[in-house]
């Protein structure tokens, strides 16, 4: 069974419940296995995150 880290998912879910826009930074995420990373990004990520970006993509979108 693929399962993302529960703490991260709980934080994202709480943010969505109170209408906070959630951005997930895919290269700033950790998991215990490749399956865990897959679950975090491909399975659970789209459920809660409004945007999934790499660090350089996020920095490019921030105002100077």
N, C-alpha and C positions, 0 to 999 in steps of 0.2 A: 504494500500500500504506500503510495506517495503522500508525503505529509510535509507541509512547510512548517517552519518554526512557529509555534503557537503564540508566543509573545508578540511577535511582529504582526501576525494576522489579527490578534486581539486589538492592538493599537490602531491598525488601519480600520478595522470594523467600527471601533468607537469613533474615529474621526468621521467616517461616512455617516454614522447615525446622527451626529450633530452638524451635518452639512458642511464639513470641512473638505476642501478639495485636496485629494491625496495624490502626491507624486511619489512614485517608487524609483529609486536609483539602483539600477540592476547590478552595477559593478561595485556597489557599496553594501551589498547584502551577503551574508554568510549562511552556510548550511553545513551539516555534517557529512553530506554526500552529494554526488552529482544529481541523484534522484531528488534530493531535498531542494536543490537549486531549481531543478525543472519544475517541481511542484510549486515553489514559491513564485516563480515568474510566469510560467505558462498556465498553471491550473488556478492557483489562488490569486495571483496578481491582478488579472483582469476583472475579478469579482469586486475588488475594493478600490484599486488604484485607477485614478482618472487618466494618468499618464505614466508610462514606463520609459525612462530615459537612462542613458549612460551619464556619467559625471560630466564629461565634456559637453554633452548636449544641454544638460541643466545649466551649467555655467554660461553657455552661450545665450540662454534665454533670460538670465538675470540682468537687471539694469546695471549699468556701469557705475 
